[in-house]
Amino acid sequence: MSKKIEKYTFYTTEWQEYLSQLEEKINESAYLPKYHLYPKTGLMNDPNGLSYFNGKYQVFYQWFPFDSFHGMKHWGHATSEDLVKFKDEGFALIPDEEYEKNGAYSGNAFEYNDELYLFYTANYKTDTGKLAKQALAIMDKKGTITKYPKNPILDGAPKGFSQELRDPFVFERNGSFYMLLGGGRFVKGEQTGFGDIGELLLYKSTNLVDWTYQGTIDLPIDKGYMLECPSLVTIDGKDVLFLSPMGYEKETYRYQNRFSSIYLVGQLDVEKRTFELEHVDELDAGFDYYAPQSFYGKNQLPLTFGWFGCGEQVYPIDTEGWKHGLTTAQEMRVVDGKLRRFPTEEVQKQFADKQTIRTDQLLLEYPYYHLQFELNKKQDSTICFGTKDDFWQLNLDEKKETITIDRGYLAKKIDTEYGMKRTCEIAELADNITVDVFVDNSFIELYLNEGERVFSFRVFLESEQTTISFSKETEATWAYFE
């Protein structure tokens, strides 16, 4: 199976035998999930083109199929009827055109005239830097995807902006089509690189092909030096805007990862290019979460997936030839002006055979389960998941009013350069906190009060069996994934 992998390699049929052998190797991994989407080979990152089209969910994603490092990005494609079981549809976009010679980067999908328009950033590098290019492909109801013959549909960046302009998100409002693009603006002398201040650019169209720059949207927040991966949905009359800023200023507990993902609740005015902000916060307090995308599912249900990863992480299984995945599909609500996200009902239904026990120690035989219990924020608590010499820990500190996830006790250490603890504040939460832990082998999603706070993170325990040890007797409900 030995073959030299160059960073900017795109798929051709001559690679099929290599990929088939790599897939066989990966299928032997001890850490594959059952209900999270993961790459059959190589590295998966940003969710792209999320949509409900032609009676199925369409889930596209950034994909370097050849190895577990960030190389030439393709779009992979999976379909699903329930967002639990996925059918692999193979390659959606292969970057084999000159205008995308360094990869097909992120974007979204928009249904129009019974076709699915796939907008994406065409990554194009020169000796002196990138040139911003946005492209379009169209999928018909037979599943055939055709690149627009006059690509790129946008070529270059407005004056004063970085050429690192990317991740188109197209939506309709007031009878017109709009596109959001993440980027950065220069305010200093040098006009190369990412820029100095992150900006959200707005374009307008009448036909989804010809676009006119409108200006930037006034966002009353810290924007770092670059904004990427914008997406927008409306929930109960409130606009919810997702952004993934680079260079976001860290707080005591929030925004601790290499890059952060945030949400804004308020009202977007596309004519005035303003966002009337009511609330802003990080989306996830865990180690492994970035670049989420929101979309409308069946019956216009507001949903989201996130990339179960963040940046150039180092995992103990990188030599296996696969890396990362996506979060579960999560339904979104706005409660008291704040966003909550929680696995969809279809995901929850997979854990039907529930058992409840009051104990200080619980032994689970398989690493695919949903566990629920309550914590009182007025009492210190520690819960350990794993075995005596290999475990991760949840700690509630009553005085600090925090909950912390600690990966420092794992036998297989993970990305230690960026710390082994992540913490969220719980002062604003009710005294009794419901904790839901969805474990899918090495993928863990932990929710406080059904999404009031969320931790997404990876662990690589050496035993399939998990002993859950509570610091005091606790009533716990659990079920295996069916």
VEXDREN-831405 format. One record per residue (C-alpha): residue number from 1; residue in three letters; x, y negated, z. Coordinates in Angstrom, 1 decimal. Each point is the difference from the previous one (the first is absolute). Example, Ala and Ser with C-alpha at 12.3 -4.5 7.8 and 13.67 -1.06 7.14 Angstrom:
2
- 1; ala; 12.3; 4.5; 7.8;
- 2; ser; 1.4; -3.4; -0.7;
This chain:
482
- 1; met; 0.0; 0.0; 0.0;
- 2; ser; 3.1; -2.2; 0.1;
- 3; lys; -0.5; -3.1; -2.1;
- 4; lys; 1.4; -3.5; 0.3;
- 5; ile; -2.7; -2.5; 0.8;
- 6; glu; 0.5; -3.6; -1.1;
- 7; lys; -2.0; -2.7; 1.8;
- 8; tyr; -1.6; -1.2; -3.2;
- 9; thr; -1.1; 3.3; -1.4;
- 10; phe; -3.5; 0.3; -1.4;
- 11; tyr; -1.9; 3.2; -0.6;
- 12; thr; 0.2; 1.9; -3.3;
- 13; thr; -0.9; 3.7; -0.6;
- 14; glu; 3.7; 1.0; 0.3;
- 15; trp; -0.4; -0.6; 3.7;
- 16; gln; -2.9; 2.4; 0.5;
- 17; glu; 2.0; 3.1; 0.9;
- 18; tyr; 2.0; -2.0; 2.6;
- 19; leu; -3.2; -1.4; 1.5;
- 20; ser; -1.7; 3.4; 0.1;
- 21; gln; 3.0; 1.4; 1.9;
- 22; leu; 0.1; -3.0; 2.4;
- 23; glu; -3.7; 0.5; 0.7;
- 24; glu; 0.5; 3.6; 0.9;
- 25; lys; 2.7; -1.0; 2.4;
- 26; ile; -2.1; -2.7; 1.6;
- 27; asn; -2.9; 2.4; 0.5;
- 28; glu; 2.2; 1.8; 2.5;
- 29; ser; 0.3; -3.1; 2.2;
- 30; ala; -1.1; 0.5; 3.6;
- 31; tyr; -1.3; -3.6; 0.1;
- 32; leu; -2.6; -0.3; -2.8;
- 33; pro; -3.4; -1.4; 0.9;
- 34; lys; -3.4; 1.5; -0.7;
- 35; tyr; -2.3; -3.1; -0.2;
- 36; his; 2.4; -2.8; -0.9;
- 37; leu; 1.0; -0.6; -3.6;
- 38; tyr; 3.7; 0.6; -0.6;
- 39; pro; 2.3; 0.3; -3.0;
- 40; lys; 0.3; 3.4; -1.5;
- 41; thr; 3.6; -1.1; -0.8;
- 42; gly; 2.1; -3.0; 0.7;
- 43; leu; -1.0; -3.2; 1.8;
- 44; met; -3.4; -1.6; 0.3;
- 45; asn; -0.6; -3.6; 1.1;
- 46; asp; -2.7; -2.7; -0.6;
- 47; pro; -3.6; 1.1; -0.7;
- 48; asn; -1.1; -1.5; -3.3;
- 49; gly; -3.1; -0.3; -2.1;
- 50; leu; -2.3; 1.2; 2.8;
- 51; ser; -3.6; 0.3; -1.4;
- 52; tyr; -3.2; 2.0; -0.3;
- 53; phe; -0.4; 0.6; -3.7;
- 54; asn; -1.9; 2.5; -2.1;
- 55; gly; -1.4; 1.8; 3.1;
- 56; lys; 3.4; 0.6; 1.6;
- 57; tyr; 2.5; -1.8; 2.2;
- 58; gln; 3.1; -1.0; -2.0;
- 59; val; 3.1; -0.3; 2.1;
- 60; phe; 3.2; -1.1; -1.8;
- 61; tyr; 3.3; -0.5; 1.8;
- 62; gln; 3.6; -1.1; -0.5;
- 63; trp; 2.1; 3.1; -0.8;
- 64; phe; 3.6; 0.8; -0.6;
- 65; pro; -0.5; 3.7; -0.8;
- 66; phe; 3.7; 1.2; -0.2;
- 67; asp; 1.3; -0.4; 3.6;
- 68; ser; -0.6; -1.5; 3.4;
- 69; phe; 1.4; -3.5; -0.7;
- 70; his; -1.4; -3.1; -1.5;
- 71; gly; 0.6; 0.3; -3.8;
- 72; met; -1.9; -0.8; -3.2;
- 73; lys; -3.6; -0.4; 1.1;
- 74; his; -2.7; 1.8; -2.0;
- 75; trp; -3.7; 0.1; 0.9;
- 76; gly; -1.2; 3.3; 1.3;
- 77; his; -3.7; 0.8; 0.0;
- 78; ala; -2.4; 2.1; 2.1;
- 79; thr; -3.8; 0.3; 0.0;
- 80; ser; -2.3; 1.0; 2.8;
- 81; glu; -3.7; 0.3; 0.6;
- 82; asp; 0.3; -0.3; 3.8;
- 83; leu; 3.4; -1.7; 0.7;
- 84; val; 1.0; 3.2; 1.9;
- 85; lys; 0.8; 2.4; -2.8;
- 86; phe; 2.0; -1.4; -2.9;
- 87; lys; 0.6; 1.3; -3.5;
- 88; asp; 3.4; -0.9; -1.4;
- 89; glu; -0.4; -1.7; -3.4;
- 90; gly; 3.7; -0.4; -0.7;
- 91; phe; 1.5; -3.1; -1.6;
- 92; ala; -2.2; -3.0; -0.6;
- 93; leu; 2.7; -2.5; -1.1;
- 94; ile; 3.4; 0.9; -1.2;
- 95; pro; 2.3; -3.0; -0.4;
- 96; asp; 1.2; 0.8; -3.5;
- 97; glu; -0.5; -3.4; -1.7;
- 98; glu; 2.6; -2.8; -0.2;
- 99; tyr; -2.0; -2.5; 2.0;
- 100; glu; -0.2; 2.4; 3.0;
- 101; lys; 3.5; 1.5; -0.4;
- 102; asn; 0.7; -0.1; 3.8;
- 103; gly; -3.3; 1.4; 1.2;
- 104; ala; -3.8; -0.3; 0.2;
- 105; tyr; -0.6; -1.8; 3.3;
- 106; ser; -3.1; -0.5; 2.0;
- 107; gly; -3.4; -1.3; -0.9;
- 108; asn; -3.7; 0.7; 0.2;
- 109; ala; -3.0; 1.3; -2.1;
- 110; phe; -3.1; -1.9; -1.2;
- 111; glu; -3.0; 1.7; -1.7;
- 112; tyr; -1.2; -1.8; -3.1;
- 113; asn; -2.2; 1.2; -2.8;
- 114; asp; 0.1; 3.6; 1.1;
- 115; glu; 3.8; 0.0; 0.0;
- 116; leu; 2.5; -0.3; 2.8;
- 117; tyr; 2.5; -2.8; -0.5;
- 118; leu; 3.3; 0.7; 1.8;
- 119; phe; 2.1; -3.1; 0.7;
- 120; tyr; 3.6; 0.4; 1.0;
- 121; thr; 3.4; -1.7; 0.2;
- 122; ala; 2.4; 0.9; -2.8;
- 123; asn; 3.4; 0.0; 1.7;
- 124; tyr; 2.5; -1.5; -2.3;
- 125; lys; 3.6; -0.8; 1.0;
- 126; thr; 2.8; -1.9; -1.8;
- 127; asp; 3.6; -0.6; 0.9;
- 128; thr; -1.0; -3.3; 1.7;
- 129; gly; -3.1; 1.3; 1.8;
- 130; lys; -3.6; 1.0; -0.6;
- 131; leu; -2.5; -1.4; -2.4;
- 132; ala; -3.6; 0.0; 1.3;
- 133; lys; -2.4; 2.0; -2.2;
- 134; gln; -3.5; 1.3; 0.7;
- 135; ala; -1.5; 2.7; -2.2;
- 136; leu; -3.3; 1.8; -0.6;
- 137; ala; -1.1; 3.6; -0.8;
- 138; ile; -3.6; 1.2; -0.5;
- 139; met; -1.4; 3.3; 1.0;
- 140; asp; -3.2; 1.3; -1.7;
- 141; lys; -2.5; 2.4; 1.4;
- 142; lys; 1.8; 3.0; -1.4;
- 143; gly; 3.0; -1.0; 2.1;
- 144; thr; 2.2; -1.1; -2.9;
- 145; ile; 2.2; -2.9; 0.9;
- 146; thr; 1.2; -2.4; -2.7;
- 147; lys; 2.4; -2.9; 0.5;
- 148; tyr; -1.2; -3.3; -1.3;
- 149; pro; 1.8; -0.5; -3.4;
- 150; lys; 0.8; -3.7; 0.7;
- 151; asn; 1.6; 0.5; 3.4;
- 152; pro; 1.2; -1.8; 2.0;
- 153; ile; -3.2; -1.9; 0.7;
- 154; leu; 2.0; -2.5; 2.1;
- 155; asp; 3.6; -0.7; -0.8;
- 156; gly; 2.2; -2.0; 2.4;
- 157; ala; -0.8; -2.0; 3.2;
- 158; pro; -1.1; -3.6; 0.4;
- 159; lys; 2.7; -2.6; 0.4;
- 160; gly; 1.5; -0.1; 3.4;
- 161; phe; -1.0; 3.6; 0.9;
- 162; ser; 2.1; 3.1; 0.3;
- 163; gln; -0.1; 2.6; -2.8;
- 164; glu; -0.8; 2.5; 2.8;
- 165; leu; -3.7; -0.5; -0.9;
- 166; arg; -2.0; 3.2; 0.4;
- 167; asp; -2.9; 2.2; 1.1;
- 168; pro; -3.0; -1.4; -1.9;
- 169; phe; -3.4; 0.4; 1.7;
- 170; val; -2.9; -0.8; -2.3;
- 171; phe; -3.5; -0.8; 1.2;
- 172; glu; -3.2; -1.8; -1.1;
- 173; arg; -1.5; -3.0; 1.7;
- 174; asn; -2.6; -2.5; -1.2;
- 175; gly; -0.2; 1.5; -3.5;
- 176; ser; 3.8; -0.2; -0.6;
- 177; phe; 2.9; 2.4; 0.3;
- 178; tyr; 2.9; -0.9; 2.3;
- 179; met; 3.4; 1.5; 0.6;
- 180; leu; 2.0; -0.3; 3.2;
- 181; leu; 3.8; 0.3; -0.4;
- 182; gly; 2.5; 0.1; 2.9;
- 183; gly; 3.2; -1.9; -0.3;
- 184; gly; 2.3; -2.7; 1.4;
- 185; arg; 0.8; -3.6; -0.7;
- 186; phe; 3.3; -1.8; 0.0;
- 187; val; 0.5; -3.0; 2.2;
- 188; lys; 3.8; 0.0; 0.1;
- 189; gly; 2.5; -0.5; -2.7;
- 190; glu; 0.7; 3.6; -1.1;
- 191; gln; -2.7; 1.4; -2.4;
- 192; thr; 0.8; 3.7; 0.2;
- 193; gly; -1.3; 2.9; 2.1;
- 194; phe; -3.2; 0.2; 2.0;
- 195; gly; -0.5; -3.7; 0.7;
- 196; asp; -0.2; -1.9; 3.3;
- 197; ile; -3.7; 0.1; 0.9;
- 198; gly; -2.5; 2.7; -0.8;
- 199; glu; -3.0; -1.1; -2.2;
- 200; leu; -3.2; 1.6; -1.3;
- 201; leu; -0.6; -1.1; -3.6;
- 202; leu; -3.4; -0.1; -1.6;
- 203; tyr; -0.8; 0.6; -3.7;
- 204; lys; -3.4; -0.2; -1.8;
- 205; ser; -1.4; 1.8; -3.1;
- 206; thr; -3.1; 0.5; -2.0;
- 207; asn; 1.0; 3.2; -1.7;
- 208; leu; 2.5; 1.8; 2.4;
- 209; val; 2.7; -0.5; -2.6;
- 210; asp; 0.7; -3.7; -0.4;
- 211; trp; 0.9; -1.6; 3.4;
- 212; thr; 0.5; -3.6; 1.0;
- 213; tyr; 2.0; -1.0; 3.1;
- 214; gln; -2.1; -2.0; 2.5;
- 215; gly; 2.5; -0.6; 2.8;
- 216; thr; 0.7; 1.4; 3.4;
- 217; ile; -2.4; 0.8; 2.7;
- 218; asp; 0.4; -2.0; 3.2;
- 219; leu; 0.6; 2.5; 2.8;
- 220; pro; 0.4; -1.5; 3.5;
- 221; ile; 2.4; 2.8; 1.2;
- 222; asp; 3.6; 0.9; 0.1;
- 223; lys; 0.7; 1.3; -3.6;
- 224; gly; 3.6; 1.2; 0.4;
- 225; tyr; 2.1; -0.4; -3.1;
- 226; met; -2.1; 2.3; -2.2;
- 227; leu; -3.6; 1.3; -0.2;
- 228; glu; -0.9; 3.2; -1.7;
- 229; cys; -2.8; 2.5; -0.3;
- 230; pro; -3.0; -2.3; 0.3;
- 231; ser; -3.5; 1.5; 0.0;
- 232; leu; -3.5; -1.3; 0.9;
- 233; val; -3.4; 1.3; 1.0;
- 234; thr; -3.0; -1.6; 1.6;
- 235; ile; -1.5; 1.6; 3.1;
- 236; asp; -3.3; -1.3; 1.4;
- 237; gly; 0.6; -3.4; -1.7;
- 238; lys; 3.6; -0.3; 1.2;
- 239; asp; 2.9; 0.1; -2.4;
- 240; val; 2.8; 2.3; 1.2;
- 241; leu; 3.3; -0.6; -1.6;
- 242; phe; 2.9; 2.4; 0.2;
- 243; leu; 3.6; -1.2; -0.4;
- 244; ser; 3.4; 1.6; 0.5;
- 245; pro; 2.5; -2.8; 0.7;
- 246; met; 3.7; 0.3; 0.0;
- 247; gly; 1.9; -2.0; 2.6;
- 248; tyr; -2.9; -0.3; 2.4;
- 249; glu; 1.1; -1.3; 3.3;
- 250; lys; 0.0; 2.6; 2.8;
- 251; glu; -1.9; -0.4; 3.2;
- 252; thr; 0.6; 1.8; 3.3;
- 253; tyr; -1.9; 3.0; -1.2;
- 254; arg; -1.5; -0.7; -3.4;
- 255; tyr; 1.7; 0.1; -3.4;
- 256; gln; 2.9; 2.3; 1.1;
- 257; asn; 0.5; 1.9; -3.2;
- 258; arg; 2.2; -0.9; -2.9;
- 259; phe; -3.0; -1.4; -1.7;
- 260; ser; -3.5; -0.7; 1.4;
- 261; ser; -3.5; 0.3; -1.4;
- 262; ile; -2.7; -2.5; 1.2;
- 263; tyr; -3.6; -0.7; -0.4;
- 264; leu; -1.9; -3.3; -0.1;
- 265; val; -3.7; -0.4; 0.7;
- 266; gly; -1.8; -3.1; -1.2;
- 267; gln; -1.2; -1.5; -3.3;
- 268; leu; 1.8; -0.3; -3.3;
- 269; asp; -0.9; -3.0; -2.2;
- 270; val; 1.3; 0.7; -3.4;
- 271; glu; -0.9; -3.5; -1.3;
- 272; lys; 1.8; -1.8; 2.8;
- 273; arg; 2.6; 2.7; 0.3;
- 274; thr; -0.3; 0.1; 3.8;
- 275; phe; -0.5; 2.7; 2.5;
- 276; glu; -2.0; -1.1; 3.1;
- 277; leu; 1.7; 2.1; 2.6;
- 278; glu; -2.0; 1.5; 2.9;
- 279; his; 2.5; 2.7; 1.1;
- 280; val; 3.4; 1.5; -1.0;
- 281; asp; 1.8; 3.0; 1.4;
- 282; glu; 2.3; 2.9; -0.9;
- 283; leu; -1.8; 3.0; -1.5;
- 284; asp; 2.0; 2.7; 1.7;
- 285; ala; 2.2; 0.2; 3.0;
- 286; gly; 1.8; 3.2; -1.0;
- 287; phe; 3.3; 0.8; -1.6;
- 288; asp; -1.1; 1.2; -3.4;
- 289; tyr; -2.6; -2.2; -1.7;
- 290; tyr; 0.2; -2.5; -2.8;
- 291; ala; -1.5; -1.3; -3.2;
- 292; pro; -3.7; 0.9; 0.7;
- 293; gln; -2.6; -0.6; -2.7;
- 294; ser; -3.7; -0.6; 0.6;
- 295; phe; -2.8; 0.9; -2.4;
- 296; tyr; -3.7; 0.8; -0.3;
- 297; gly; -0.9; 3.7; 0.1;
- 298; lys; -3.3; 1.8; -0.8;
- 299; asn; -3.0; -2.3; 0.8;
- 300; gln; 2.4; -2.9; 0.4;
- 301; leu; 1.5; 1.3; 3.2;
- 302; pro; 3.1; -2.0; 1.0;
- 303; leu; 2.9; 2.4; 0.2;
- 304; thr; 3.8; -0.1; 0.2;
- 305; phe; 3.1; 2.2; -0.4;
- 306; gly; 3.4; -1.0; 1.2;
- 307; trp; 3.5; 1.3; -0.9;
- 308; phe; 1.1; 2.3; 2.8;
- 309; gly; 3.5; -1.4; 0.0;
- 310; cys; 1.8; -3.3; 0.0;
- 311; gly; 3.1; -1.0; -1.9;
- 312; glu; 3.2; 2.0; -0.2;
- 313; gln; -0.6; 2.3; 2.9;
- 314; val; 2.2; 3.0; 1.0;
- 315; tyr; -1.9; 3.2; 0.8;
- 316; pro; 1.6; 3.3; 1.1;
- 317; ile; -1.6; 1.8; -2.9;
- 318; asp; 1.2; -2.2; -2.8;
- 319; thr; 2.0; 2.8; -1.5;
- 320; glu; -3.2; 2.0; -0.7;
- 321; gly; -0.8; -2.2; -3.1;
- 322; trp; -3.2; -1.6; 1.2;
- 323; lys; -0.8; -3.1; 2.0;
- 324; his; -2.9; -1.9; 1.4;
- 325; gly; -3.7; 0.2; -0.9;
- 326; leu; -3.2; -2.1; 0.5;
- 327; thr; -2.1; -0.5; 3.1;
- 328; thr; -3.4; 1.5; 0.2;
- 329; ala; -2.8; -1.9; -1.7;
- 330; gln; -1.3; -2.4; 2.6;
- 331; glu; -3.4; -1.8; 0.2;
- 332; met; 0.2; -3.6; 1.0;
- 333; arg; -2.2; -2.1; 2.2;
- 334; val; 0.2; -3.6; 1.4;
- 335; val; -0.9; 0.0; 3.7;
- 336; asp; 0.0; -3.2; 1.9;
- 337; gly; 1.9; -1.7; -2.8;
- 338; lys; 2.8; 2.7; 0.0;
- 339; leu; 0.7; 2.8; -2.4;
- 340; arg; -0.4; 3.7; 1.1;
- 341; arg; 0.9; 2.9; -2.2;
- 342; phe; -0.6; 3.7; 0.8;
- 343; pro; 0.1; 3.2; -2.1;
- 344; thr; -3.1; 0.5; -2.1;
- 345; glu; -2.9; 2.2; 1.1;
- 346; glu; 1.1; 2.6; -2.6;
- 347; val; 3.4; 0.2; 1.7;
- 348; gln; -1.6; 0.3; 3.5;
- 349; lys; -2.3; 2.8; -1.2;
- 350; gln; 3.0; 2.2; -0.6;
- 351; phe; 0.4; 0.3; 3.8;
- 352; ala; -3.3; 1.6; 0.7;
- 353; asp; 0.7; 2.7; 2.6;
- 354; lys; 0.6; -2.2; 3.0;
- 355; gln; 1.0; 1.2; 3.4;
- 356; thr; 0.1; -2.1; 3.2;
- 357; ile; 2.1; 0.7; 3.0;
- 358; arg; 1.1; -1.8; 3.2;
- 359; thr; 3.6; 0.7; 0.6;
- 360; asp; 3.5; -1.5; 0.4;
- 361; gln; 1.5; 2.3; -2.7;
- 362; leu; -1.3; 1.2; -3.3;
- 363; leu; 1.6; 2.5; -2.4;
- 364; leu; -0.8; -0.3; -3.7;
- 365; glu; 1.2; 2.7; -2.3;
- 366; tyr; 0.0; -1.9; -3.3;
- 367; pro; 1.1; -3.5; -0.9;
- 368; tyr; -3.2; -1.0; -1.8;
- 369; tyr; -2.5; -1.4; 2.5;
- 370; his; -2.1; -2.9; 1.3;
- 371; leu; 0.3; -0.8; 3.7;
- 372; gln; -2.1; -2.5; 1.9;
- 373; phe; 0.3; -1.2; 3.6;
- 374; glu; -0.5; -3.1; 2.0;
- 375; leu; 2.5; -2.2; 1.9;
- 376; asn; -0.7; -2.6; 2.7;
- 377; lys; 2.2; -3.0; -0.7;
- 378; lys; 0.1; -0.7; 3.8;
- 379; gln; 2.0; 3.2; 0.5;
- 380; asp; 3.4; 1.0; -1.2;
- 381; ser; -0.1; 3.0; -2.3;
- 382; thr; 2.5; 2.2; -1.8;
- 383; ile; -0.9; 2.6; -2.6;
- 384; cys; 2.6; 2.2; -1.6;
- 385; phe; -0.5; 1.9; -3.3;
- 386; gly; 2.4; 2.9; -0.9;
- 387; thr; 2.2; 2.3; 2.0;
- 388; lys; 2.3; -0.5; 3.0;
- 389; asp; 3.0; -1.1; -2.1;
- 390; asp; -1.7; -1.4; -3.0;
- 391; phe; -3.0; -2.4; 0.4;
- 392; trp; -1.4; -3.4; -0.6;
- 393; gln; -1.7; -2.1; 2.6;
- 394; leu; -2.9; -2.4; 0.6;
- 395; asn; 0.5; -2.3; 2.9;
- 396; leu; -2.6; -2.4; 1.5;
- 397; asp; 1.6; -2.7; 2.2;
- 398; glu; -2.7; -1.6; 2.2;
- 399; lys; 2.1; -3.0; 1.1;
- 400; lys; 1.2; -0.9; -3.5;
- 401; glu; -3.4; 0.9; -1.5;
- 402; thr; 1.6; 1.9; -2.8;
- 403; ile; -0.1; 3.4; -1.7;
- 404; thr; 3.3; 1.3; -1.5;
- 405; ile; 0.8; 2.8; -2.3;
- 406; asp; 3.5; 1.4; 0.7;
- 407; arg; 1.8; 2.3; -2.5;
- 408; gly; 3.2; 0.0; 2.1;
- 409; tyr; -0.5; 3.5; 1.3;
- 410; leu; -0.2; 1.8; -3.4;
- 411; ala; 2.6; 2.5; -0.8;
- 412; lys; 0.0; -1.2; -3.6;
- 413; lys; 0.7; -3.7; 0.3;
- 414; ile; -1.7; -2.4; -2.5;
- 415; asp; 1.3; -3.3; -1.4;
- 416; thr; 1.7; -1.0; 3.3;
- 417; glu; 1.4; -3.2; -1.4;
- 418; tyr; -3.4; -1.6; 0.3;
- 419; gly; -0.8; 1.2; 3.5;
- 420; met; -1.8; 2.9; 1.5;
- 421; lys; -3.0; -1.8; 1.6;
- 422; arg; -3.0; -1.9; -1.3;
- 423; thr; -2.3; -1.8; 2.4;
- 424; cys; -3.4; -1.8; -0.2;
- 425; glu; -1.6; -2.2; 2.6;
- 426; ile; -3.3; 1.1; 1.5;
- 427; ala; -1.0; -3.0; 2.1;
- 428; glu; -3.0; -0.7; -2.3;
- 429; leu; -1.2; 3.6; -0.1;
- 430; ala; -2.7; 1.3; 2.3;
- 431; asp; 1.1; 1.7; 3.2;
- 432; asn; -0.8; 3.5; -1.3;
- 433; ile; 1.9; 0.6; -3.2;
- 434; thr; -1.0; 2.8; -2.4;
- 435; val; 3.0; 1.6; -1.6;
- 436; asp; -0.3; 2.1; -3.2;
- 437; val; 3.1; 1.8; -1.2;
- 438; phe; -0.2; 1.6; -3.5;
- 439; val; 3.0; 2.3; -0.5;
- 440; asp; 0.8; 1.4; -3.4;
- 441; asn; 3.3; 1.8; 0.6;
- 442; ser; 2.6; -2.8; -0.3;
- 443; phe; -2.6; -2.8; -0.7;
- 444; ile; -1.6; -1.6; 3.1;
- 445; glu; -2.7; -2.6; 0.1;
- 446; leu; -1.0; -1.3; 3.5;
- 447; tyr; -3.0; -2.3; 0.5;
- 448; leu; -1.0; -2.0; 3.0;
- 449; asn; -3.8; -0.7; 0.2;
- 450; glu; -0.6; 1.3; -3.5;
- 451; gly; 2.5; -2.3; -1.6;
- 452; glu; 0.2; -3.0; 2.2;
- 453; arg; 3.7; 0.9; 0.0;
- 454; val; 1.7; 2.6; -2.2;
- 455; phe; 3.4; 1.7; 0.0;
- 456; ser; 1.1; 1.9; -3.1;
- 457; phe; 3.2; 2.0; 0.3;
- 458; arg; 2.0; 3.1; -0.9;
- 459; val; 1.5; 2.7; 2.3;
- 460; phe; 1.8; 3.2; -0.9;
- 461; leu; -0.6; 2.4; 2.9;
- 462; glu; 1.9; 3.3; -0.2;
- 463; ser; -2.8; 2.1; 1.3;
- 464; glu; -3.5; 0.5; -1.5;
- 465; gln; -1.4; 0.3; 3.5;
- 466; thr; -0.6; -3.3; 1.8;
- 467; thr; -0.4; -0.3; 3.8;
- 468; ile; -1.8; -3.2; 0.9;
- 469; ser; 0.8; -1.0; 3.6;
- 470; phe; -2.0; -2.7; 1.8;
- 471; ser; 1.3; -1.8; 3.0;
- 472; lys; -3.3; 0.7; 1.8;
- 473; glu; -3.0; 2.3; -0.6;
- 474; thr; -1.8; -1.3; -3.1;
- 475; glu; -3.1; 1.0; -1.9;
- 476; ala; 1.1; 0.7; -3.6;
- 477; thr; -1.9; 1.0; -3.1;
- 478; trp; 1.8; 1.7; -2.9;
- 479; ala; -0.6; 1.8; -3.2;
- 480; tyr; 2.2; 1.5; -2.7;
- 481; phe; -0.2; -1.1; -3.6;
- 482; glu; -2.2; 2.5; -2.0;
